[in-house]
Amino acid sequence: MYGAIVIEPHQPRFKADREHVVLLSDWSDSDPERIYANLKKRSDYYNFGKNTLGDFARDARQRGLGATLDERRMWNQMRMDATDLADVSGYAYTYLMNGATPVSNWTGLFSRGEMLRLRFINGSAMTFFDVRIPGLKLGVVAIDGQDVEPIGVDEFRLGPAEVCDVLVAPSDDRAYTIFAQAMDRSGYARGTLAPRAGMSAEIPPLDPRPRLTMRDMMGEMKMDMPMQHSTHGMDHGAMPMKGSEGSCGASMHMPPPLQTGPGVDMTVATPRTNLDDPGIGLRDNGRRVLSYADMKTLDAPISIDTQREITLHLSGHMQRYVWSFDGLKHSQSEPIRLHHGERVRFTLVNDTMMTHPIHLHGMWSELETPQGDFLSRKHTVVVQPAQQLSYRVNADALGRWAFHCHLLYHMEAGMFREVVVA
């Protein structure tokens, strides 16, 4: 089940003549439990974009045989795959826009000269969508339901559970394609903006499938070693690391790395803290792409001075398809306990090569700049590979709350914690 909930402000900042909700999702005819079982048996089961002999020959021509062999050797020694972008691909999923397949062509109507507000919602289970409307500039005005300083872009990435509102002003009496391609470029959702029903526009080709690089590791990593792995004393939620008062750039400190072991196949020694990276596959693509650094909430922050800091590593083991916080699956962990009214800074360190949308139920997550200044208020925060970021939480909601990766099978495989506010 899915649906859109729109809460209108009493006095909206941004006026539009007409609006459409654009709900993106992924659908499979396979039993979800079967998909999960396949991933547990072989984590790359749905990856049909692996390097081939043809790719090797092309790279050797462009970069030289020695450099190409060195790169392949590096990935093989790490037992990782540079094409591992999405656990479930278009092989299993059909990508939908408002429940319609690309062939069905969902259509949103407009009259020439109207200002349209498009409310994009990613309601998918496992898919990051890169969204653009060729021929139209996208004026981003709200993120996760919170007004932001307007910024014009050509494209934006939307992780599962994220929301982005844009204003568009079609000046021509013609159709425009709404194009939302999956991050791994294995398929797309598509719809149309048009002055009349039945119209369509050219569908752009999928972008080339990107590959992970050392830029997505950003530092020296320890790989899985034949060592005993202890899970005691690693729950930074139950035993938070000492933090500093106020917003004095705490996101710049480097937490100690985890140990590798049966549940952790990789750690990042020096995670990056930049927020101006739009992500793998969107860098330097010739289009103006939205990044977290662009998202500046117009309203004042809820949480100003923090009283405590909790550092959590996003961890996992790809071959075993185990996901966790601090190397502990949900079944091994204790709840993160917050005092009612307490203001806490969460620092997340992504020790994996996957992109994780992290969602805390019940409370807002107020993203900080690397210098510790308030940037944007969100309910879902996407952490890129080898990235560290921080956000503040005002524990103003009593009860037991879910805190998890919003990729369905990552949550099911253990990247889930309970947060108790009492």
C-alpha positions in Angstrom: 0.0 0.0 0.0 1.2 3.5 -0.7 -0.3 7.0 -1.1 0.5 10.6 -0.8 -0.3 12.8 2.2 -0.1 16.6 1.4 -0.4 19.0 4.3 -1.0 22.5 3.0 0.4 25.4 5.0 -2.0 28.2 6.0 0.0 30.7 3.9 2.1 28.9 1.2 5.3 30.6 0.2 5.2 29.3 -3.4 2.2 29.8 -5.6 1.2 27.4 -8.4 -1.7 27.3 -10.8 -1.9 23.6 -10.8 -0.1 20.7 -9.1 0.4 17.0 -9.6 1.7 14.3 -7.3 4.3 12.1 -9.0 4.7 8.9 -7.0 7.6 6.7 -8.1 7.8 3.0 -7.2 9.1 -0.4 -8.2 7.0 -3.5 -8.8 8.0 -7.1 -9.1 5.9 -10.1 -9.9 8.3 -12.2 -7.8 7.5 -13.0 -4.2 9.5 -10.5 -2.1 10.7 -13.3 0.1 12.1 -15.0 -2.9 14.0 -11.9 -3.9 15.4 -11.7 -0.4 16.4 -15.4 -0.4 18.2 -14.9 -3.7 20.1 -12.0 -2.3 21.1 -14.0 0.8 22.4 -16.8 -1.5 24.2 -14.5 -3.9 24.2 -10.7 -3.3 24.9 -9.9 -6.9 22.0 -12.2 -8.2 20.3 -9.3 -9.9 23.4 -7.5 -11.2 23.4 -8.0 -15.0 25.7 -5.0 -15.6 29.0 -6.6 -14.6 32.3 -6.0 -16.5 32.7 -8.1 -19.5 35.7 -9.0 -21.8 34.5 -6.2 -24.1 34.7 -3.7 -21.2 38.2 -4.9 -20.4 39.3 -4.4 -24.0 37.8 -1.0 -24.1 39.4 0.1 -20.8 42.8 -1.3 -22.0 42.6 0.8 -25.2 41.7 3.9 -23.3 43.9 3.6 -20.2 46.5 1.1 -21.1 46.8 -2.6 -20.3 48.8 -2.2 -17.1 46.5 0.3 -15.5 43.4 -1.8 -16.4 45.0 -5.0 -15.0 45.9 -3.1 -11.8 42.4 -1.9 -11.4 40.8 -5.3 -11.9 43.3 -6.8 -9.5 42.4 -4.3 -6.8 38.7 -5.0 -7.1 39.3 -8.8 -7.1 41.6 -8.6 -4.0 38.9 -6.6 -2.2 36.3 -9.2 -3.3 34.1 -6.3 -4.4 32.4 -5.3 -7.6 32.7 -1.8 -9.2 29.3 -2.3 -10.8 27.4 -3.0 -7.5 25.1 -0.1 -7.5 21.7 -1.6 -6.7 20.9 -4.9 -5.0 17.7 -5.4 -7.1 17.7 -4.2 -10.7 15.3 -3.8 -13.6 15.6 -7.5 -14.2 13.2 -8.0 -11.3 11.5 -4.6 -11.1 9.2 -2.6 -13.4 9.5 1.1 -12.5 6.2 2.9 -12.1 5.0 6.5 -12.1 1.7 6.9 -10.2 1.2 3.2 -10.7 1.6 3.3 -14.5 4.3 1.5 -16.4 6.4 3.4 -19.0 4.3 2.1 -21.8 1.1 3.2 -20.0 2.4 6.8 -19.9 0.8 8.5 -17.0 0.0 12.1 -18.1 -0.3 15.3 -16.0 -2.2 18.1 -17.8 -1.3 21.8 -18.0 -2.3 24.9 -19.9 0.5 26.9 -21.5 1.8 29.6 -19.2 0.7 27.9 -16.0 3.0 27.4 -13.1 3.0 23.7 -12.1 4.0 22.3 -8.8 5.1 18.7 -9.1 5.4 16.8 -5.8 7.8 13.9 -6.4 7.7 11.1 -3.8 9.9 8.0 -3.9 7.6 5.3 -2.6 9.8 2.4 -3.9 11.2 -0.5 -1.9 14.8 -0.5 -3.2 15.3 2.1 -6.0 17.1 5.4 -6.2 15.6 7.5 -9.1 17.4 10.3 -11.0 14.7 12.6 -12.2 14.6 15.2 -15.0 12.2 16.7 -17.5 14.1 17.5 -20.7 13.3 21.0 -21.9 12.2 22.3 -18.5 14.2 23.8 -15.7 13.2 22.4 -12.3 12.7 25.0 -9.5 13.2 23.0 -6.3 11.1 24.7 -3.5 10.6 22.0 -0.9 12.5 18.9 0.4 10.7 16.3 2.6 7.8 18.7 2.9 10.0 21.6 4.2 10.3 24.8 2.2 13.9 25.5 1.0 15.5 28.4 -0.8 14.5 28.0 -4.4 17.2 26.6 -6.7 17.1 25.8 -10.3 18.4 22.5 -11.5 18.2 20.1 -14.4 18.1 16.9 -12.4 17.8 15.5 -8.9 18.3 12.1 -7.2 15.5 10.8 -5.0 16.2 8.0 -2.5 13.4 5.7 -1.1 11.1 7.8 1.2 12.6 11.2 0.1 10.3 13.9 -1.3 11.1 16.8 -3.6 8.7 19.5 -4.8 9.6 21.4 -7.9 8.0 24.3 -9.9 8.0 24.1 -13.7 6.6 26.6 -16.2 6.0 25.0 -19.6 6.0 27.8 -22.2 5.3 25.7 -25.3 2.1 24.0 -26.3 3.8 20.6 -26.4 4.4 17.5 -24.4 7.3 17.0 -22.0 8.7 13.6 -20.7 9.1 13.1 -17.0 12.1 10.8 -16.9 13.1 8.9 -13.8 15.9 6.5 -14.4 17.1 4.0 -11.8 20.6 4.7 -10.3 22.0 1.5 -11.9 20.5 2.5 -15.3 18.7 -0.9 -15.6 15.4 0.8 -16.3 13.2 3.8 -15.8 9.8 5.2 -14.9 8.3 7.6 -17.4 5.3 9.9 -17.6 4.3 13.0 -19.6 3.3 16.6 -19.0 1.0 17.7 -21.8 -1.7 20.2 -22.7 -3.9 17.4 -23.9 -4.4 13.7 -23.1 -2.8 11.2 -25.4 0.3 13.3 -26.2 3.8 12.1 -25.7 7.4 13.3 -26.1 10.7 11.7 -26.9 12.1 9.5 -24.2 15.8 10.1 -23.6 18.1 7.1 -23.7 19.4 5.7 -20.4 22.7 7.2 -19.3 25.7 4.9 -19.4 25.9 2.6 -16.4 28.3 4.2 -13.9 31.0 2.3 -12.1 32.2 2.8 -8.6 35.8 4.2 -8.3 38.3 4.9 -5.6 36.5 8.3 -5.2 33.6 6.3 -3.8 35.9 4.8 -1.2 37.8 8.0 -0.4 40.5 6.5 1.8 42.4 3.5 2.9 40.2 0.6 3.9 40.8 -2.6 5.9 39.2 -5.6 4.3 37.9 -8.8 5.9 40.6 -10.6 7.7 40.7 -14.0 9.4 40.2 -12.6 12.9 37.8 -13.1 15.7 35.1 -10.4 15.7 33.8 -9.2 19.0 30.5 -7.4 19.1 30.8 -6.2 22.7 31.3 -2.5 23.5 30.5 -1.4 19.9 26.9 -0.1 20.3 27.5 3.6 20.2 23.8 4.2 20.6 23.6 2.5 24.0 27.0 4.0 25.0 27.2 7.3 23.0 30.6 8.8 22.2 31.4 12.0 24.0 30.2 15.0 22.1 30.7 18.7 22.4 28.1 21.3 23.3 26.7 23.5 20.6 27.1 23.2 16.9 30.8 23.6 16.7 31.6 21.5 13.7 31.4 18.1 15.4 30.8 16.5 12.1 34.4 17.1 11.2 35.8 14.6 13.8 36.8 11.2 12.7 35.3 8.4 14.8 37.4 5.3 15.3 36.9 2.7 12.6 35.1 -0.6 13.2 36.9 -4.0 13.2 36.2 -6.1 10.2 34.9 -9.6 10.7 32.0 -12.0 9.9 29.5 -9.1 9.8 31.7 -6.3 8.5 33.7 -6.7 5.3 35.0 -3.2 4.9 35.7 0.0 6.9 36.6 3.5 5.7 39.7 5.0 7.4 39.1 8.6 6.3 35.4 9.2 5.3 34.6 12.3 3.3 32.4 15.0 4.8 31.5 17.0 1.6 27.8 17.5 0.8 28.2 19.0 -2.7 28.5 15.6 -4.4 25.3 14.6 -6.3 26.4 11.0 -6.2 27.7 8.2 -8.4 26.5 8.5 -12.0 25.5 12.2 -11.7 29.0 13.8 -11.4 30.0 16.0 -14.4 27.2 14.7 -16.6 26.7 18.1 -18.3 23.5 18.8 -16.3 23.0 20.9 -13.2 22.3 18.3 -10.5 20.9 19.0 -7.0 23.1 18.1 -4.0 22.6 18.2 -0.3 24.7 21.4 -0.1 22.0 23.1 -2.2 19.2 22.3 0.2 18.7 25.2 2.6 15.5 25.1 4.7 13.9 28.5 5.1 12.5 28.0 8.6 14.6 28.2 11.7 16.0 24.9 13.1 14.2 23.1 15.9 17.3 21.9 17.6 20.1 24.4 18.2 22.4 23.4 21.0 23.1 19.7 21.2 23.7 18.0 24.5 25.1 14.6 23.4 26.5 12.9 20.3 25.8 9.4 19.0 28.0 8.0 16.3 26.8 5.1 14.3 28.7 3.2 11.5 26.6 2.0 8.6 28.1 -1.5 8.1 27.6 -4.7 6.2 29.0 -7.7 4.6 28.1 -7.9 0.9 28.9 -11.6 0.3 26.8 -12.7 3.3 24.2 -10.0 2.6 24.2 -8.8 6.2 23.5 -5.1 7.0 23.9 -3.4 10.4 24.7 -0.4 12.5 28.1 -0.6 14.2 28.5 -4.2 13.0 25.4 -5.3 15.0 22.2 -6.6 13.3 19.0 -5.5 14.9 18.7 -8.9 16.6 22.0 -8.3 18.3 21.5 -4.7 19.4 20.1 -2.8 22.3 17.8 0.2 21.8 19.2 3.7 21.4 17.8 5.6 24.5 17.0 9.3 24.4 15.7 11.5 27.2 12.5 13.4 26.4 13.4 16.9 25.2 17.1 16.0 24.8 18.9 17.4 21.8 21.2 14.9 20.2 23.6 15.0 17.3 23.7 11.8 15.2 26.9 11.3 13.2 26.6 8.5 10.6 29.7 7.0 8.9 29.1 4.9 5.8 31.5 2.0 5.9 30.0 0.4 2.8 30.0 1.0 -0.9 26.2 1.2 -1.1 24.1 4.4 -0.7 21.8 4.2 2.3 18.7 6.3 3.0 18.4 6.5 6.8 15.0 7.3 8.3 14.2 8.1 12.0 10.5 7.8 12.7 8.7 10.4 14.9 11.3 13.2 14.8 13.0 15.5 12.3 16.6 15.1 11.3 18.2 18.5 10.8 21.2 18.1 8.6 24.4 20.1 9.4 27.1 21.4 7.1 30.6 20.0 7.7 31.2 23.1 9.9 28.2 22.3 12.1 25.8 24.9 10.8 22.1 24.1 10.2 21.4 23.2 6.6 18.1 21.5 6.0 15.3 19.7 7.9 14.6 16.2 6.6 13.0 13.0 7.6 15.2 10.8 5.5 18.9 11.4 5.1 20.9 9.7 2.3 24.5 8.7 3.1 26.7 8.1 0.2 29.5 5.5 0.1 32.5 6.4 2.3 30.7 9.5 3.5 30.3 10.9 7.0 27.5 13.4 7.9 25.8 14.7 11.0 22.3 15.9 11.9 20.6 17.1 15.0 17.5 15.5 16.6 15.2 17.1 19.1 13.8 14.1 21.1 10.3 15.7 21.5 8.2 12.5 20.8 7.7 10.0 23.6 7.6 6.4 22.6 9.4 3.6 20.7 10.5 4.6 17.2 12.1 2.8 14.2 15.5 3.9 13.0 16.5 2.1 9.8 17.8 2.1 6.3 14.9 2.6 4.0 16.1 0.0 1.5 13.7 -2.8 2.2 16.1 -5.7 2.2 18.8 -3.8 4.0 16.3 -3.2 6.8 15.3 -6.8 6.7 18.9 -7.9 6.8 19.7 -6.0 10.0 20.2 -2.3 9.4 17.6 -1.4 11.9 17.6 0.0 15.5 14.9 0.9 18.0 15.0 4.4 19.4 13.3 4.8 22.8 12.3 8.3 24.0 11.4 8.4 27.6 
